[in-house]
Amino acid sequence: MTRYSLPWQGGFTGIVYNSAVTHRPVTSMRDFLTAPDLHGKVSLATEIRDVLTLIMLDMGIDPIAFTDREFAAAVAALGKAAQAGQFGLVTDYYGPALLNGTIGAAVGWSGDYLNFRQQNPHIEFAWPAAGGGLWTDNMVIPAGARYAENAERLMNFYYEPAIAAQLTAYESYVDPVAGAAGAMRAIDPGLAPEKYIFPTPELLRTAHYFKLLTPEQNASYTVRYQSAVGL
């Protein structure tokens, strides 16, 4: 994939929680899925990759090289929690509910956390001991594009460190551009040392991509995931 695309922004998937609601850290998916004090107060993302990456890691399964049997085990754990009423919401737009305390914790993203904490000081981001998810949104040029050269210029523009830093200061997600951390010091010095924007090698070693699925696997797994969570 990286031979034919460029990361535009990236992010980490972990557990975003409101400590004013939970009154404690929420640091593992086992806790997230089963804790009685979180019953009905947690939110799942709709994206299979975000949720199952965290569940599989918690179960000791490699999310980039799992078998169908391991997938079934992870979905079964998810379905059991859903049937028990553990989830209050299944949505990618969990921010308002988390900020106002309708829910206490969500499978969510690092950039959301960095933005939400400015609105509510009780918003925290937990990186599970078993590890968390890593993903990128990539820029691509369709084969045969009529104005490919212009698209390449735009991609190069976004890879200028000063421009990348401006974008990242707005988005608060992982910056893929070498030199952007230095440029960030002039734009927003407080973000320059932020590990969820400019990750340390130690953090990256515990960050995991999700398996690249065939179209057939993606269709089958998505149906099984959505059925388990009631979508």
Secondary structure in CASP SS format (residue, H / E / C, confidence):
PFRMAT SS
TARGET T0000
AUTHOR 0000-0000-0000
METHOD secondary structure of the structure
MODEL  1
M C 1.00
T C 1.00
R C 1.00
Y C 1.00
S C 1.00
L E 1.00
P E 1.00
W E 1.00
Q E 1.00
G E 1.00
G E 1.00
F E 1.00
T E 1.00
G E 1.00
I E 1.00
V E 1.00
Y E 1.00
N E 1.00
S H 1.00
A H 1.00
V H 1.00
T H 1.00
H C 1.00
R C 1.00
P C 1.00
V C 1.00
T C 1.00
S C 1.00
M H 1.00
R H 1.00
D H 1.00
F H 1.00
L H 1.00
T H 1.00
A C 1.00
P H 1.00
D H 1.00
L H 1.00
H C 1.00
G C 1.00
K C 1.00
V E 1.00
S E 1.00
L E 1.00
A C 1.00
T C 1.00
E C 1.00
I H 1.00
R H 1.00
D H 1.00
V H 1.00
L H 1.00
T H 1.00
L H 1.00
I H 1.00
M H 1.00
L H 1.00
D H 1.00
M C 1.00
G C 1.00
I C 1.00
D C 1.00
P C 1.00
I C 1.00
A C 1.00
F C 1.00
T C 1.00
D H 1.00
R H 1.00
E H 1.00
F H 1.00
A H 1.00
A H 1.00
A H 1.00
V H 1.00
A H 1.00
A H 1.00
L H 1.00
G H 1.00
K H 1.00
A H 1.00
A H 1.00
Q H 1.00
A C 1.00
G C 1.00
Q C 1.00
F E 1.00
G E 1.00
L E 1.00
V E 1.00
T C 1.00
D C 1.00
Y C 1.00
Y C 1.00
G H 1.00
P H 1.00
A H 1.00
L H 1.00
L H 1.00
N H 1.00
G C 1.00
T C 1.00
I C 1.00
G C 1.00
A E 1.00
A E 1.00
V E 1.00
G E 1.00
W E 1.00
S H 1.00
G H 1.00
D H 1.00
Y H 1.00
L H 1.00
N H 1.00
F H 1.00
R H 1.00
Q H 1.00
Q H 1.00
N C 1.00
P C 1.00
H C 1.00
I E 1.00
E E 1.00
F E 1.00
A E 1.00
W C 1.00
P C 1.00
A C 1.00
A C 1.00
G C 1.00
G E 1.00
G E 1.00
L E 1.00
W E 1.00
T E 1.00
D E 1.00
N E 1.00
M E 1.00
V C 1.00
I C 1.00
P C 1.00
A C 1.00
G C 1.00
A C 1.00
R C 1.00
Y C 1.00
A H 1.00
E H 1.00
N H 1.00
A H 1.00
E H 1.00
R H 1.00
L H 1.00
M H 1.00
N H 1.00
F H 1.00
Y H 1.00
Y C 1.00
E C 1.00
P H 1.00
A H 1.00
I H 1.00
A H 1.00
A H 1.00
Q H 1.00
L H 1.00
T H 1.00
A H 1.00
Y H 1.00
E H 1.00
S C 1.00
Y C 1.00
V E 1.00
D C 1.00
P C 1.00
V C 1.00
A C 1.00
G C 1.00
A H 1.00
A H 1.00
G H 1.00
A H 1.00
M H 1.00
R H 1.00
A H 1.00
I H 1.00
D C 1.00
P C 1.00
G C 1.00
L C 1.00
A C 1.00
P C 1.00
E C 1.00
K C 1.00
Y C 1.00
I C 1.00
F C 1.00
P C 1.00
T C 1.00
P H 1.00
E H 1.00
L H 1.00
L H 1.00
R H 1.00
T C 1.00
A E 1.00
H E 1.00
Y C 1.00
F C 1.00
K C 1.00
L C 1.00
L C 1.00
T C 1.00
P H 1.00
E H 1.00
Q H 1.00
N H 1.00
A H 1.00
S H 1.00
Y H 1.00
T H 1.00
V H 1.00
R H 1.00
Y H 1.00
Q H 1.00
S H 1.00
A H 1.00
V H 1.00
G C 1.00
L C 1.00
END
